[in-house]
Amino acid sequence: MSEGISQPDKPETLEGDSRDLFSKFDDLIAMREGLLATGQEDPFNLVMEKVLSPTRAICNGRDTILLGTYNYMGMTFDPDVVEAGKQALDDFGSGTTGSRVLNGTYQGHKECEDALREFYAMDHAMVFSTGYQANLGIISTIAGKGDYIVLDIDSHASIWDGCAMGKAEVVPFKHNDLEAMEKRLRRIPEGAGKLVVLEGVYSMLGDIAPLKEMVAVAKKYGAMVLVDEAHSMGFIGEHGRGVCEQAGVIDDVDFIIGTFSKSVGTVGGFCVSNHPKFEIMRLVCRPYVFTASLPPSVVATAATSIRKLMRGSNKRAHLWENSKRLHGGLKDLGFQLGTEEPQSAIVAVIMPDLEKGAAMWEALLKEGLYVNLARPPATPANMTLLRCSLCAEHSEEEVETILGMFERAGNAVGII
Amino acid sequence: MDRAETDQTIRRLIEPFNKKRVAITDATTFAGDLEFDSLTVMDFVAAIEDDFDVIISMNQQAEIETYGQLVDAVHKLQADR
């Protein structure tokens, strides 16, 4: 029973020293405050007041070209996709209020999984509420205590979290190092279950994995292979199935993980597989079971978008042209880039340090360009990066405008 | 290989990573005394794994805080092989 208005019932005297559970964040809080005290615009608190197209928005009051949204194929404003979403809202309502295994599987979820099976030409497809949950769920469910997961050290957080949740023995190897991977596979005790986890495109530097060689080595040691193709779907490979298609090893990959939040242009995640027992995952995978399914409008937009991506070869060609032009142009201007040659639709510009990186990010924003600022610990080798992700809807002229913005901002900040 | 020999080998392997020339005892900690960051840990663990031909999984690494614990762990891994 409380009579107090400004004071709690129980006096707030902390015993012993005054540390509480939030003390562990003090260093990060101080670093942020230090950065913002210099007048720097907060790179992690940007608001898009209005979105004009897949490539333009009003950000913090400015008309801005978007070059950091992973909206590779520009499907977010596709008229057919938007119409499918509106129709589903009318026909099925705003949400399912239920798990996929209870009341949360609608016609749209099945149609979305049908579209994925067709897109990848695989037997099974399972749709999750996010891409993060797809990795978390599949990895933690198939590799448990006593099993071994061999994975690239630069893997995405959702992969690491899936490993930790499943309690398997986790054995990382140096980024894209085939020999290091093979050594670790060779040392795994006989009889143990083995899973190799790789990504098609690594999102920080935009480089691709040598999947042809890596998948062959994994198979030689009897390991199952899971490839996260989040950043390649719709763009890399003849049918847009990803780096494993381009490398000619898609039939040897046991699981492909993907997301709807990049090329597909909405939100959600999935796993496709040819494993004969795959459907049991629907009953045993906790991040699939214990959460509400995607809203009907989301799966309707996803299914429509996936089907359009099957016929997207012209857009794919234009996106490659954009990637090559931006990469070449930035290199000519004297910027240090994450890869020697463009390998994906991501071009990572390496900054000398966080202060210069944040200043460059702000200078670009004031020019009217949005890119992703990536900083440790999310980045490899503690680098600060400006990550640019191109869109098939960026015009040739827009790419030239972007290069001009980089030149002016780079000179102003003193990076080039 | 007995524990002393394992210790000798690891002492040799740690040298290039011990940038500040910290005097190493069994109680020396990797995060505190040696100030190893995650990248250094990865390279150092790889060097040990390659030399002894063993796996030190991330799960095992999480249990190892001091130099002495590392020598014990590697010694045991070898004995178990």
Interface residues (C-beta under 8 A of the other chain):
Chain A: Y148 I153 C163 K167 E169 V170 V171 P172 F173 K174 A180 K183 R184 R187 I188 P377 A381 N382
Chain B: D37 S38 L39 M42 A46 E49 D50 D53 V54 I55 S57 M58 N59 Q60
